Amino acid sequence: MENEVCSQTEEALSAPAGQEEKKKRPGGHPFKGGKRKKWLVIALAAAVLAVVVLRGCGGKPAAAQTTYTEEQAAYRAISQILSGSGTLAPANSYTVTTLLQGEILTAGFEEGDTVEKDTVLYEIDSSDSSTNVEKAELSLNQARRSYESALESKYLTAKTSGTVSGLQVSVGDQVSAGQTLATIRDSSTLSLKVHFPSDDAASFYVGQGAAVTLDGSFETLSGSISAISGSDEVLTGNRIVRQVTIQVANGGALTSTQSATASVNGVGSSDSGTLQYKSESVLTAPASGEVAAINVSEGGYASKGQTVLTLGGDTIDNQVQSASENVRNAEISLENTQDQMDDYTITSPIAGTIVDKQYKAGDKVESGKTLCTIYDLSYLEMTLNIDELDISLVEVGQKVQITADAVEGKSYEGVITKVSVAGTTTGGTTSYPVTIRIDETDGLLPGMNVDAEIIVAAADNALAIPGGAVERGNKVLITSASPSAANALEDAAPEGYVYVQVETGISDDDYIEILSGLQEGDTVAYIKAEAQYSDIYSMMMGGPVYTEGEAGGPPDGGGPEGGPQG
């Protein structure tokens, strides 16, 4: 039977770790420190059991001497604290660099100076860049003129206002460069230029009435003087005359082929002249192409600058497209050059303190070099890495106590501003960065190493016992004389002791809060970690092991006399 028990025990000890029941952590929340030490104790106890059983199965003594520590449950203050250390950093920092090279003309600041956002820090010689801007502007103007010329080749506009007449093309017709397409004339008013004796013309004035007599029909029309020449001319027979221009309203029958004479205040003109339209222009094709549209039909009125005809075709359309792209390229080139001009004046990107100045006025600087560094010291920050077991206890807004070795006897208050969900895993353990802000920073500087404590839970008057006294399943070993022994479990316990079920609350590195299952005056018994370390080391090294009969102790442990040691 003993061999059978040993065999079963060995099989259990050699079972894969994954087959063991998952251990639940005592207490309301996982917390690094005290609870992990407790489970280390449990792991070491398991090792003790393994050694005792295996050595017993080999025919050697099987029971080890176990030392218990007793302590009464009592009320005390417990604070569950997460602690760690980190390095202080400024609220914001900026390294000022240059994109250009050249001589620094001004650098009117020093290390330690406080600057506002957009304060001018450096001015670099920009004389070469000024010339480049002028060249870019000239290129843009040329590109725009070329584009306008290309548009004029596609969209044929009226040079003067008037009626479209003599339209010689239709939509779809092919035209060649220089071909006459239409005539645009203003025939509402005609003008007649004739000469009058110089002495008489000298007394005429603009706006004075005149009579125009048409040759052939001798019809007389009313008109008015619109211009008088200021210089004399000599006609045949040594007649000294001046040219006078008379405007006549067109009733609709007059044309530019009609000749006439005029008289002003009874003085007849020295010769005759031909009537001329007020304005007349011929529309010609600037390039070969196809008539894509007739925008103003025959007999229609076109204002000056209005599109009369639209030409198309691959050649014309490509010219317009190319000219448009050239304009945009020139605009971008000018914008880039102007931006480079702005880069010659370097301003502060943030408000802060100059902590490092690399260049001064008169220095030559190369592109990409660091000029200075600015810190925003309005507050400081630190990052605390929180273990995965504790991250659920941390939230934005929690207060943090900060201390620094460099500032003795003083503590600072911080507040959690960010809890990141981007964890980092190292050696099978994941931690999460938590950002802490410190507003009152007197005496603190960026780069200082500081310690931080986050009080995640606290109880001023909690019934507590040593954390190592809570065993797996939230069971606690107490003396049989304890008041709570009346609620003992049926689990086997050493002589003079019983197990009770408890409900736990918060804990610190040493003690754990008991919410139910115990009362003040109960005496708990547990194995101190250092005692277990000594026993295990002794057995591992082949030290003496006492069997139940030899030691006289209880099956579950105890002192040499069978009971716990106080």
URSUL-V730678 format. One record per residue. N is the residue number from 1. RES is the residue in one letter. PSI is psi in whole degrees, -180 to 180 (none if undefined). OMEGA is omega as a letter, one per 30 degrees, with the letter a starting at -180 (* if undefined). Layout:
n: [N	N]
res: [RES	RES]
psi: [PSI	PSI]
omega: [OMEGA	OMEGA]
//
This chain:
n: [1	2	3	4	5	6	7	8	9	10	11	12	13	14	15	16	17	18	19	20	21	22	23	24	25	26	27	28	29	30	31	32	33	34	35	36	37	38	39	40	41	42	43	44	45	46	47	48	49	50	51	52	53	54	55	56	57	58	59	60	61	62	63	64	65	66	67	68	69	70	71	72	73	74	75	76	77	78	79	80	81	82	83	84	85	86	87	88	89	90	91	92	93	94	95	96	97	98	99	100	101	102	103	104	105	106	107	108	109	110	111	112	113	114	115	116	117	118	119	120	121	122	123	124	125	126	127	128	129	130	131	132	133	134	135	136	137	138	139	140	141	142	143	144	145	146	147	148	149	150	151	152	153	154	155	156	157	158	159	160	161	162	163	164	165	166	167	168	169	170	171	172	173	174	175	176	177	178	179	180	181	182	183	184	185	186	187	188	189	190	191	192	193	194	195	196	197	198	199	200	201	202	203	204	205	206	207	208	209	210	211	212	213	214	215	216	217	218	219	220	221	222	223	224	225	226	227	228	229	230	231	232	233	234	235	236	237	238	239	240	241	242	243	244	245	246	247	248	249	250	251	252	253	254	255	256	257	258	259	260	261	262	263	264	265	266	267	268	269	270	271	272	273	274	275	276	277	278	279	280	281	282	283	284	285	286	287	288	289	290	291	292	293	294	295	296	297	298	299	300	301	302	303	304	305	306	307	308	309	310	311	312	313	314	315	316	317	318	319	320	321	322	323	324	325	326	327	328	329	330	331	332	333	334	335	336	337	338	339	340	341	342	343	344	345	346	347	348	349	350	351	352	353	354	355	356	357	358	359	360	361	362	363	364	365	366	367	368	369	370	371	372	373	374	375	376	377	378	379	380	381	382	383	384	385	386	387	388	389	390	391	392	393	394	395	396	397	398	399	400	401	402	403	404	405	406	407	408	409	410	411	412	413	414	415	416	417	418	419	420	421	422	423	424	425	426	427	428	429	430	431	432	433	434	435	436	437	438	439	440	441	442	443	444	445	446	447	448	449	450	451	452	453	454	455	456	457	458	459	460	461	462	463	464	465	466	467	468	469	470	471	472	473	474	475	476	477	478	479	480	481	482	483	484	485	486	487	488	489	490	491	492	493	494	495	496	497	498	499	500	501	502	503	504	505	506	507	508	509	510	511	512	513	514	515	516	517	518	519	520	521	522	523	524	525	526	527	528	529	530	531	532	533	534	535	536	537	538	539	540	541	542	543	544	545	546	547	548	549	550	551	552	553	554	555	556	557	558	559	560	561	562	563	564	565	566]
res: [M	E	N	E	V	C	S	Q	T	E	E	A	L	S	A	P	A	G	Q	E	E	K	K	K	R	P	G	G	H	P	F	K	G	G	K	R	K	K	W	L	V	I	A	L	A	A	A	V	L	A	V	V	V	L	R	G	C	G	G	K	P	A	A	A	Q	T	T	Y	T	E	E	Q	A	A	Y	R	A	I	S	Q	I	L	S	G	S	G	T	L	A	P	A	N	S	Y	T	V	T	T	L	L	Q	G	E	I	L	T	A	G	F	E	E	G	D	T	V	E	K	D	T	V	L	Y	E	I	D	S	S	D	S	S	T	N	V	E	K	A	E	L	S	L	N	Q	A	R	R	S	Y	E	S	A	L	E	S	K	Y	L	T	A	K	T	S	G	T	V	S	G	L	Q	V	S	V	G	D	Q	V	S	A	G	Q	T	L	A	T	I	R	D	S	S	T	L	S	L	K	V	H	F	P	S	D	D	A	A	S	F	Y	V	G	Q	G	A	A	V	T	L	D	G	S	F	E	T	L	S	G	S	I	S	A	I	S	G	S	D	E	V	L	T	G	N	R	I	V	R	Q	V	T	I	Q	V	A	N	G	G	A	L	T	S	T	Q	S	A	T	A	S	V	N	G	V	G	S	S	D	S	G	T	L	Q	Y	K	S	E	S	V	L	T	A	P	A	S	G	E	V	A	A	I	N	V	S	E	G	G	Y	A	S	K	G	Q	T	V	L	T	L	G	G	D	T	I	D	N	Q	V	Q	S	A	S	E	N	V	R	N	A	E	I	S	L	E	N	T	Q	D	Q	M	D	D	Y	T	I	T	S	P	I	A	G	T	I	V	D	K	Q	Y	K	A	G	D	K	V	E	S	G	K	T	L	C	T	I	Y	D	L	S	Y	L	E	M	T	L	N	I	D	E	L	D	I	S	L	V	E	V	G	Q	K	V	Q	I	T	A	D	A	V	E	G	K	S	Y	E	G	V	I	T	K	V	S	V	A	G	T	T	T	G	G	T	T	S	Y	P	V	T	I	R	I	D	E	T	D	G	L	L	P	G	M	N	V	D	A	E	I	I	V	A	A	A	D	N	A	L	A	I	P	G	G	A	V	E	R	G	N	K	V	L	I	T	S	A	S	P	S	A	A	N	A	L	E	D	A	A	P	E	G	Y	V	Y	V	Q	V	E	T	G	I	S	D	D	D	Y	I	E	I	L	S	G	L	Q	E	G	D	T	V	A	Y	I	K	A	E	A	Q	Y	S	D	I	Y	S	M	M	M	G	G	P	V	Y	T	E	G	E	A	G	G	P	P	D	G	G	G	P	E	G	G	P	Q	G]
psi: [-42	-42	-37	-43	-43	-41	-46	-38	-43	-39	-40	-40	-28	0	148	147	-30	-16	-9	153	135	131	135	142	134	158	168	-29	151	145	130	158	-106	-42	-36	-33	-36	-44	-25	-39	-45	-42	-40	-36	-39	-38	-39	-46	-43	-44	-44	-45	-47	-39	-34	-38	-20	8	8	168	146	-8	137	151	129	135	124	154	134	145	142	144	133	162	138	166	132	133	124	113	134	129	157	-177	161	-176	135	144	153	162	-36	151	153	131	117	122	167	143	-5	171	154	-172	134	121	-42	147	70	54	165	165	137	-15	147	131	153	164	138	10	135	123	-50	148	126	144	123	20	-42	-38	-32	-41	-39	-35	-44	-42	-40	-37	-41	-42	-39	-42	-42	-42	-38	-41	-41	-37	-43	-38	-40	-38	-38	-29	-25	-44	107	119	159	129	-26	161	143	-170	136	126	157	35	123	5	163	165	132	-13	145	133	158	160	132	-7	136	130	-37	166	140	119	149	101	10	-27	138	155	148	125	115	167	145	154	138	-42	-39	-42	-28	-23	-7	163	154	131	-10	142	150	156	131	127	122	134	143	-57	-15	23	137	130	148	142	-171	152	128	-20	147	127	144	-2	152	151	156	119	178	147	16	36	127	119	170	145	135	133	128	132	140	132	139	119	-9	-17	-15	144	174	3	-4	131	156	166	173	161	145	118	40	-5	121	156	154	-15	-177	166	175	136	143	141	155	-42	150	132	149	131	119	158	121	-21	164	145	-164	140	111	-31	147	107	-29	119	171	131	-9	159	133	129	158	128	-8	142	126	-44	150	127	152	-167	156	-43	-50	-44	-39	-38	-42	-45	-45	-43	-37	-43	-36	-37	-45	-41	-41	-36	-44	-42	-41	-43	-44	-40	-40	-37	-39	-35	-40	-31	-17	-16	114	123	164	126	-19	164	137	-160	135	117	-12	130	117	-29	149	173	136	-17	151	131	144	159	138	-1	150	126	-45	170	138	133	136	108	22	-26	168	159	157	158	127	126	117	134	150	-29	-20	-10	-28	-15	-8	139	159	137	-14	144	149	136	127	135	152	136	-29	-18	93	145	17	140	156	153	131	173	141	124	-16	134	107	146	2	93	162	127	127	125	33	1	133	137	156	134	133	127	132	133	135	115	-43	107	18	119	-17	149	151	140	-14	146	131	159	144	140	127	117	103	-20	150	146	121	-29	75	137	121	154	164	140	-32	-9	-16	118	178	135	14	47	147	136	122	163	152	-21	-5	147	-36	0	-17	-20	29	146	168	-2	142	137	159	157	131	4	159	161	141	153	137	160	128	159	-131	166	159	-162	-21	-37	158	140	138	116	-32	159	-22	165	164	134	-16	143	120	154	136	166	121	146	-42	-31	-40	-41	-42	-44	-45	-42	-40	-44	-38	-32	4	24	179	139	132	135	171	-44	-37	-41	-28	11	171	162	-33	12	-161	178	-175	-26	10	5	165	156	128	none]
omega: [l	l	l	l	l	a	a	a	l	l	a	a	a	a	l	a	a	a	l	l	a	a	l	a	l	l	a	a	l	a	a	l	a	a	l	l	a	a	l	l	a	l	l	l	l	l	l	a	a	a	a	a	a	l	l	l	l	l	a	l	a	a	a	l	a	a	l	l	l	l	a	l	a	l	a	l	l	l	l	a	l	a	l	a	l	a	a	l	l	l	l	l	a	l	a	l	l	l	a	l	l	a	l	a	l	l	a	l	l	l	a	l	l	a	l	l	l	l	l	l	a	l	a	a	a	a	l	a	l	l	l	l	l	l	a	l	l	l	l	l	l	l	l	l	l	l	l	l	l	l	l	l	a	a	a	a	l	l	l	l	l	a	l	l	l	l	a	a	l	l	l	l	l	a	l	a	l	a	l	a	a	l	l	a	l	a	a	l	l	l	l	l	a	a	l	l	a	a	l	a	a	a	l	l	a	a	l	a	l	l	a	a	a	l	l	a	a	l	a	l	l	l	l	a	l	a	l	l	a	a	a	l	l	l	l	a	l	l	a	a	l	a	l	l	a	l	a	l	a	l	l	a	a	l	a	l	a	l	a	l	a	l	a	l	l	l	a	l	a	l	l	l	a	l	l	l	l	l	l	l	a	l	a	l	l	a	l	l	a	l	a	a	l	a	l	a	l	a	l	a	l	l	l	a	a	l	l	l	l	l	l	a	a	a	a	a	l	l	l	a	l	l	l	l	l	l	a	l	l	l	l	l	l	l	l	l	l	l	l	l	l	a	l	l	a	a	l	l	a	l	a	a	l	a	a	l	a	a	l	a	a	l	l	a	l	a	l	a	l	a	a	l	a	l	l	a	l	l	l	l	l	l	l	l	a	a	a	l	a	a	a	a	a	l	l	l	l	l	a	l	a	l	a	l	a	l	a	l	a	l	a	l	l	l	l	a	a	l	a	l	l	a	l	a	l	l	l	l	a	l	a	a	l	a	a	l	l	a	l	a	a	a	l	l	l	l	l	l	a	l	a	l	l	l	a	l	a	l	a	a	a	l	a	l	l	a	a	a	a	a	a	a	a	l	a	l	a	l	a	a	a	a	a	l	l	a	a	l	l	a	l	a	l	a	a	a	l	l	l	l	a	l	a	l	a	a	l	a	a	a	l	a	l	a	l	l	l	l	a	a	l	l	l	l	a	a	l	a	a	l	l	l	a	a	a	a	a	a	l	a	l	a	a	l	a	l	a	a	a	a	a	a	l	a	a	l	l	a	a	a	l	a	l	l	a	*]
//
